[in-house]
Structure formats: C-alpha cells, structure tokens
C-alpha cells in the first residue's frame, strides 16, 4: 500500500489571489451561472456597491451609477475617493482598508478588507480609478495580478471611485446577469438609505419612505391594515399582516440584506410576540401572532459580526463593543413604539386581534391530525421510501450549504436516474407517487391530511417557516409533456398557496432537461430546443453520420447522461414573483374552474417554462 510523503515540501502557502481563486466559496458563497439571486456574480456587484454605499452613509456622495453590458460591470460613486497612494493596496492587499478605524466608518458593512480583493481576484479584468482633489489614479489587474499602475494625472472629474470588472469565465463558466436580481438588490439599498439615488442602465431608483416603501413594493395585495412604520436612530421596522400562509421577513444590518436573518430578526420575532401578549393581556400562541406577517427590520450596529464573508446572517449579540444587547435593544424599542402605536390606533389593534383569533381557530382545527402526520412523516423518512437525502443541509454551517438541492421528481424511473447520478453530498431526491392533489382553495389542513404533501413539507422542514429550510434550491424535475406540465402547475399551486415565501425568497426552480441528443462518432451535444438541435446537426453533420435521439421523459435518460444535466452545467429556470403578480389571480386562472383555458395553456406551452417563471 502506497502512502503519501508528508514533509516540509508538502506544506504550501498560497498568496491572497491564489487562495481566493481556489476557494471562492469562502469569499462569495457559491458560484452559479446567474440563474439564482445568491450566485457569486451578484455577490461581486454587492461587494463593490457596499463600499460606495458606505461612503454615502458617512455623508459623502448622493449618487451611484451602475451599468452592466456584455458581462462588463461598472460602478461609479461620488464619495471622497480612495487616497491615491493606497489604491493598489486597497485593491490587492488583504486586510487593508479604512474601516478598521471606526471613527471613519462607524457603522459600515464591509469591515474585513476582503470584498474588493475577492472581486479583483475573480475577475478576468479589474480596473479601479480614484478621483480625489483634482487628481486621478488608475490601476488595472487581470485575475488579481497587477497589470498597469498609471501615473497620477490631473482630472476634471468630481471626487469618487469608478470600478470596472468582468467576472472570470474560468471561475464562473458561462454566466449571465438577470437584471431583475440586480434591480432587487439596488432597490434594497435605496429603501435603506433615504436620499441615495442609484442609476442602473439608465433606470433610477430612489426612496422617500424607507422600509415602508420596501414593504409596499413586496405586497402583492393590500395588507389587512395599513403598514405600521416605526423608527429611531439605529432601528427601523415596518410590518403588516396579510392573508397568505407563513411568515415573510426582510432583514438588514447596516444596509446589508441578511437573507438568513440572525440575532436581530430573532429578537424582533420574540419582541413582537411579547408586546402583543402584553397589549391584549392574553397568552396567544407565538405562531398565531406571527401567522401571515410581512415585516422588514433594519438595524445599525458598530462592528457587526456575520457568520460568513457573504454576510447573510448576523451573529453579533451586542449593538457594539460597549452597547446593549441586540435582544434588549429591539425588545425595548418594540415595547415602547409598537405598544404605543396599538394604543393610538384601536382600529388596527382590532384587525390584528381578529387575525390572531382566526389563526388560532385554524391551528386548533388541524392540531389533532398534526401529531399523526408527523409520526407518518418520521416513519417514511426512517424507511427511506420517499426521500433520498444528502449529507450537507442548507441550515448547517457547511461551506457547501448554498449548493444544497432537492429534486422533486415523479415516477420511479426518473427519480432512480437522478438518484444514481446526483452528488450525494449536496443533492437530494424526493419522489412523488402520481400526480399531486390540486390544492387551490383548500386550507392548510390538507397539507397534513395528504400524505404526499405532508412528507414533502417534512422533507423540506418548512412547517414552521423557512428558518430551518433543509435545501437552498428546491427544483421541480418533471417530463416535458402534458402530464409533466400539469404536475409542475400542481406543485406551484401547493407552494404558492401554503409556502409563498419559498418562492419570494428565490428558492424554487424548474429543471431544464434536454429534448434531443445529437451525436456523431467524435462528439455529443445535448439540445434543449429545436433551434439548438438544428445548430448541432449543422455543426456535427458535415460529412458525417449524425444520430438524433428525442428524449420523451426523464426516465429515458441514463444516470451517466443525467450527470451532465444536474452537475456544474445544470440549467435552472427560477420561479419569480414580481410586485404586479397576484398569487390569487395566478392560481385562479391556472388551477380554478376554467378548465378549458388551463388545458389550452398546457398544450400550447409544453416547453415554455419561462411562461411560468414570468407568470
């Protein structure tokens, strides 16, 4: 048996650039191709934006201009500009930045001096220019290596910084920016920074009312009462209740969208329950108080501690080195401000009370079957009948958590192929038995009564909300035929009806699988459309015999081939909801009583997942 030699030569030290390029996940989370809003190419934009927004927060520069064309990203701010003699170091030397001096950047986002270096190292081209007091300094990099360091020269440009970069295809592969994801990121910045103007590819973003605007932007239908908007110097909260199932939160720390929440969101959820109980003098169940809530919370903290470089979850327990605890700060704020609001607005208080009582009534109606349903789900998991789980989960602290995926398939052959070809570390498979029930118009009681939905809910671990969601990507994988399209609609109905926040937070996708295989003796190409097939035939058919295979279902694709479609080149169509989209009207049209219209839609849109994505 051969053993590896372990000596001084085995120990290697990577420079900053090599380390970032070899371990990008440590700095930007997952890579991805741009289909998901948490893919790395958006983190690169965010890292550059954070620095510019921090300048605004310190009182310098009210406008930031962003352009993205042909994968070239440019961000120009009008802050103070980076001190010209330190430009190379700021862009390429780890742990270098002004934010270590809390007097200069008291409550900023980027504290570790890492973000801009990660952008530099992961870009095939990275140019940074600083304009300061009538002088300009420009430096250029390629994959983190300094290429050009221009001499200082006079300029008429106003103070500020301009960063231009192109994410490296050697790292990210074939990628594309989805404008809607960038726009959502930018809207969050303006909601949290009153007076800041952002311009993206000619479109301007500005907010007068902060989190109140954010809440209204994300309400697909009016709340049960006018959104409540409360704020002081370091804390701002907006909330209302709707008629949807689940809890929906937007949480921020120093302008950073903490999509995974953290100590500030946990404190708010606890404070809300305590304040409501004290106000009504009733010991309501916490789930009844928070049912159907949609809320946004923004807090400013000195020297915040996040659980990862991507800053999606706050770990800080205190407001600062010498400040009160986050929990007590939020609790005191809610106890005073929210309680005062309810006393001054009795109509809102009555509406909220009625909503809580309705939630309580529904919860009690299904409580008797919950225990039985949970035991059934536990037994099914133990016997591994429905779920082929993976080793890493989204609610863990593993570096691969963002890669975790659950494929929802129909039929033994399809689930068998995916199960054999998947990455057992990060990819799980849930097998449906036949067509799911149409849940449109039904209450959540059906989730527990129906075995398929009860087991799916259990597999995802979303009964009590998304806080413990087991998989970052939930992927519907069905055949490209009438039955497959119908199953997609039924699953979309289930998620939109009972777990809309899973869709709104960007976790739900539809798997694209090839319709055709075109090959000759030397090359094989998989084609996802008639157009791709024709191009492949032309490319491979010159003086050669070409074999064309039409895949009728997922079960016809061998596990060996499936590895190509669910690996690094996976094609996913995100299911997205925009402000103007009404979940109720969507479900009513496609899953209501207008059966002929629905049948016509299914027949005419067998391979047009984009219609669902944009619906």
N, C-alpha and C positions, 0 to 999 in steps of 0.2 A: 504493500500500500504506500503510495507516494504522499509525502507531506510537504506543505509549502514551507519555504525557508522564511523564518521570522528573524530579521536582523535590522541593523541601522538603516540599510538600504530600503527596507520595507516602509519606513516612516516617511511620508510625504507631506510637504506643506504647500497648500495651494494659495496663490495670491487671490486678492479680492475678486478679480474678474473671473478667474477660472472657477472659483468656488460658486459664484452666482450662476454661471452658465451650466455647471454640472449639477447643481442642486437648486434650480429655480423655484421649486415648490416651497422652500424655506422662506423665500422673499416675496413671492407673488401668489402663493396658493397653487392652484392647478394651472395648466397651460391652456388646453382647449383651442377651438378654432373660431371662437367669437359667437357661437350659437347660444351660449349661456351668459347671463349678465355678470357672473362671477369669474369668467375666463380671464386669463392673465393679461390679454391685450387691453382690457378695460382697467385693470389694476395699474398698468403703466401710465395710462392717461390720468388716473386718480392721483398717483404719486406726484406727478408734475403739478396737477391742479392744487393739491394740498399746500404746496409751497406758496403758490400765488395767492390762494385764499387766506393763508396765514398772514401774508402781508396786508391784505385788506383788513383782517381782524385787528391788526395792530394800528390801523388808521391810515394806511398808505395804498393808494390806487383803488379807484371805484369801478374799474372796468377790466375784464379779461376777455380776450378774443381767442377762440379755439377754431381750428379748421382741421378737417380730415378729408383728404382727397388721395385716391390711389394708394392707400395704406400709409401715406405721409401725414403725421400728426404734428401740428404746430400750436403752441400755447404762448401767447404774449400777454404779459401783465404790465401794469404801470405803477408798480411799487417803488421801493427805494433802489432796486438793482443790487446785485451781489457785489461786494467790494472787489474791484477789478483784479487786484493782485492775488486774490484767493479763488479765482474762477476754476482753475484746473483742479485744485484740491477739493473744492466743494463737489465737483462732478465725478471725481475719481479716487478720492482717498476716504476709506471707511472711517466712520465715527468722526466726521468733520462737519461742522455746521454751527450756526449761531444759536440754535435752540437749546443748547446746553446752558446758555445764560438766560435764566428765567426772567431777568429784567427786560430782555429784549423781546422774547416770545413767552409771555406768561402762561397763556392757555392755548397752546397750539396743538396740532395733530401730530406732525412728524417730529418726533423727539430723538430718534435713534441715529440720524445722519446716514440712513441706509437707502431710502426710497429712490432718490435721484440716481444713485450709483447703480441700483438694480436696473433702472430704465436704460442707463448707459450701456451696461454690460450685455443686456438682452436685445440691443438694437444693432442692426447692420450699419446704420448711420445715426449718429447722435451729434447735434450741433447746439451749443449753448452760447448765447450772446447776452452780455450785460451792458446796459446803458446807464451811466452814472455821472452826473455833474458835467455834461458836455463831452464825455469820452466814452468810447466803445471798446470792448474786448470780446473777441470771438475765439472759441476753441472747438475743434472737431475731433470726433472719435469714431472708430469702427470696431464694434464688438468689444467696447471697453478700452481699446488701445488708442492712445493719443496719436492723432494723425497730423493735425495742424494746430499750432498755437500762434495766432495772429498777433502782430504788434498792436499796441494801443493806438487808437486814432481818434481824431475829433469827430463829433456827430451832432446833428440837429435833433436826433430822436429824443423824446421825453424819457425820463428815468424808467427803469423796469428791466425785465428779463424776457428773452424770447428763446424757447426751447423747440427744436425740431428733431423728430426721431422717426425711424422706421423699424417696427418690431422685426426681429431677425427670423426669416423663414427656416433657417437651420434649427431654430429652437421651437418655433410655433407651428411649423409646417404651413399648409395652405390655410390661411385665415381670412376673415372678413369682419369689418366693423358693422354692427347693426345700429343705425342712427338712433333708433328708439331707446336703446340701452344707454347710449351716451346722453341723450336728452333727459332721461330719468335721473341720471347722476347729476347733471347740471341743474335741473330743477331743485333737487335736494339742496344743492349749495346755495341757491338764491333764497329758498324758503328759510334757511338758517342764518342768512346774512342780509338783513334788511339794508337796502341801499346799494347792494352789489349788482352790477349789470354784467351778464355773460352773453357773449355773442358766439353762436356756433353755426358755421357755414351760412352766415347772413341772418340767422334767426336769433332774436333777442329774448333773453329770459330775465325777468325781474319780479320781485315780490314785495308787496307793501305790508302784508299781514302775517308774515312768518308761517308758523305751523298751522295757523288757521287756513291759509291758502293751500298748504300741503294736504290737510285733511279733506278740504273740498275737492281738490284735484283727484283724490283717490276714492271719493264716494261715487259709486256707480248709480246710486239712488239716494234721495234725501234721507238723513238720519231721522230717528224718532223725535228728536228735539234739536234745536239749534246748537251747533258745536260750541262747547264750553272752551274758552281760551284764557288761560291763566299764565302769568309770568312774573318773575322778578329778575334780578341781575344775572344770576347764573343758572336759572331753571325756567323752562318754558314747557307748557303742557297744553294740548288740545285734545278733546275727546267727545264722542257721542256714541249712541247705541243704534244699531240697525235691526234688520230682521233676518240677517244671514246667520248661519251656524259658525261657531268658532270664535276666536279672538284674533284681532288684527292689530299689529303694533308697528310703528316706525320709530326707531330709537336712534339717538345721535349723541356723540360725545365730542365736544369742541369742533362741531361741524362734520365729524366723521360718521357715516352711516354704519352703525353697529348692527348689522343684519342678524347677528346671533344674540343680540341683547347684552346681558351681563348684569352687574350689580345694580346699576341704575334702573333697569327695567324691572328686575326682581323687586326692588324697593317700591317702585310705582305700583306694581300689581298688588303688593301687600298693603300699601298705604291706601289704595282705593277701597279695598275690602274693609279695612278697619274704619275708615272715615264713613263709609256708607252704613255699616253696622251701628256706629255711634250715633249717626244722624237719625236713623229710623228707630233706634233702640230695639233692634231685632237681630238675632244671631243667624243671619242668612248664610246659606252655603256659599263659599267663595266662587264656585263655578256658576251659580245663578247670578251673582253680581257682575261677573265679567263676561257672561254669555252675550255674544253679538256686539261686543265693544269694538270700536275702531278708535285708536288713540295714537298720538305722537308725543314723544318726550325728547327734549334736548337739554343737555346739561353741560356746563363748563367746569372743568377740573384742572387743577395745577398738576403737572407731571403725571398724566394718566398712564396707567399700566394696562396694556392689552394682552390678550392671551396668545397672540401671534403677530408677526410682522404685518399681516394683512388687516389687522385692527378691526376685526368683525365682532369681537366680544370684549367688553370691559371687565378687567379683573380688579381694578382699584377698589379698595374698601373705604377710602377716605377721600375727601374733597381736595386734599393737598397734604403736604408733609405736616402742617400744623393745623389742618382744618378738621371739621367734624366728620363723622362717618357719612357715607353716601346715604345709607339707610335712614339715619336720623334726620338728615337734611331734607330728603324727599318726604319723609313722614311728617315733619313739622310743617312743611310747605302745604301739603295736601290737607292736613288737619285744620289749618287756618283758611287757606284760599278756597279750597273746594267746599268745605263746610259752609263758609260764608256765602258762597255762590248759591248753594242749595237753599239756604235760609232766605236769601233775597229773591229767589226765583222759584216760588212754590209750584208754578205750572210745570216747570222742568222736573222738579222733585216728584211730582205726582206721576208724570210719564215714566220716569225711571223706576219708581216703585211698582207700577203696573207691569213693566217689562220684567223686573226681577221675579214677581209673583207668577208670571206666565212661564218663565224659565223653570221655576221651582215646580210648577204643576207638571210640565213635560218631563222633567228629570225624574220625578216620583213615579210617573206613569210607566217609565221604562226600567226603573230600578230593579223590579222583580225579575226581569229577564237578563239583566246585566251580568249577574253572577254566573248564571248558566252559560251565557255566551262566552264569558272569559274562560271558564273551565273548558269549553269546547275548543276554543282557540289554542289554549295551552296544550291540550291533548294532541291536536293536529300538528302543532309545532314539534312536540316530542316525537311523534311518529313520522315527521318529515313528509307529510302527504302533499302539502301544497307549496311549501316554501323551501327552496334550496338557498340557504343563507350564505353570506360572505363573511370573512373574518374581521374586516375593518368596518366600522359604522360611522355615520355622519355625526352622531352625538358623542363620539370619542375624541381624544386629543391627538390621534394619529395624524401624521403629515399628509396621509392619502385620503383623509376624510372627504375632501371635496370631489374625489373621483368616485365615491360610492354610488352605485346604481342598482335599482330594482327594475328588472324587465317583467312586465305583466303580459303573459302570453295566453293563447287559447289553444288547447289541444296538446296531447302527449307528444306528438312528433315534433312540433315547433319548440316546446319547452325542452324536449330532450336534446335537440340540436344546440340550442343556446346554452343549456347546462353543461354540455360536453366541451363547448368551445370558449366559455367565459373565463375571465380572470377570477379565480376563487377568492382572491384577497379582497377585491373591491366590487365584484358584480354578483348580484343575487337574482334568483328567478322565482316568480310566483305564477303558478299555473291555474288558469281558470278552467272550470268544467262547464263547457257550453256557454251560451250567451247569458250575460248578467241580466238582472231584472231592470226594467225601466223605472227609475226611482223618482221621476218627475212628479211633483205634487205630493209626495209622501213625506212623512215625518221621520225624524232620526231613529224612531223606534225600529224601523225596517233594517237599519244598519246592524242591529243586534239580532233581529229575528232571522235575517237572511244569512245563511252560513258562508256564502262566498264573500259578501261584504264585511261580515264580522271578522273573518280570517284575514282579509286584505287590510282592514283597519288595524288589526293586531300586528300584522307583519310590518306595517309602516310605523306603528307605535304613535298614532296621532289621535287617540281617543280624547286626550286632554289638551290637544293643541299641538303646535309644531315644535315645541320646546325640546322634545325628545325624539324628533324625526330620525329614523334609522338610516335613511338614504338621501343623499343630496339630489340625485336625479331619479325621478320616477318616470319610466319610459313605457309607453303603450306600444307593444310589438304585436301587430296583427297582420293577417294576409291582406294583399292588395286586391280584394274582390268585394262584392256586395256585402257578404257576411262580415268581412273584416272591418269595412267602413261602419257598419251598424254597431259592431262591438266597440269601436272607438267612441262613437256617439254615446253609447250607453255608459261607458266609463267616464267620459267627460261630464255627462249628466250627474253621475254619482259624486265626482269630485267638486263640481261647481255647486251642487245642491248642498252638500254637507261639509266640504272642506275647501271653500273658495280661496282661503289664504294660501293653500298649497300651490294654486295656480298664480295668484297675485304675486307671490314671492319668487316665482320663476323656477319652480321645481319640477313642473310637468312637461313632458316631451312626447313626441311621436317618432318612432324609429323609422327611418327610411331604409328599405332593403331593395336590392337591385331587381329590376324586372327581367333583365337579359344578361346572359353571359356570351361574349363574343371572343373567340379564340382561334388561333392557328397553332402550328407546331412550336412556335417560339414565344408567343405572348398571349396572355389572357386579360381581357378587360371586362369589368362589370359595369352595366349601364342602368341608370335609374329612370330613363325616359326614352321615348322613341328617337328624339334628337341625338341623345348620347349614343344610342345603338347605331344610327346611320353614320355618325362620325367614326365610330370604332370600326365599322365594316369598311369604310373608305381607307382608314389607316392601316388595317391589318389584311385587307383583301387584295393588295397589289400583288398579282402573280402568285397568289397562294390560295389554298382551300381554306375557307372560313366556316367554322361551326358556330351556329347560333342556337342558344338554349333559352327558352322562355320559362321563367320560374312562376309557377302557378300559386305556390304557397310557401310559407317559411319551412314547413316540414320537408320540402323537396331539396332544400339547401343542406348540404352535408356539413357536419361540425367543422371539418377542415376549412371549408369555404367560409363558414359563418365567422371564423376568427378575423377575417378581413373586414367584416361589416360592424363588429362591435369592439374593435380594438382602437388603435390610435387614429384610424381614418373613419371612425363612426360618424354617420350623418344623422343629426337630430333636428327635428323641427320643434322649436319651443312653442308652447301654447301660451299666448299672451292675451291679457285683457287691458284695453285702454279705457280712459275715463268715459268716453262716449258709448262704450259697450255696456249693455244691460244684460246681466245674467238671466233675469227673469224673461226678457223678450227672446233671448237666445234659446233658452230651454223650451219656452212655449212654442216657438216656431218648429224647432227640430224634433222635440220629443213630446209635444202636446197632441191634440186630436186631429191636426191637419195631416193625416197620414199620407194622402197622395202627394202633397208638396214635399214631405220628407223623403218619400220613395224616389221622387224625381231628382231630388238633391243627391241622394246616394248613388243613383245610377249615373248621373252626369259628372260626378266628382270622385271617381274611384281612386285616382292617384293624385288628387289635388289637396294634399294636407295643408297647403298654405291657406286654403279657404277656411279651414278650421282654426288655423293659427291666428288669422286676422279676424275671425268671427267674434 
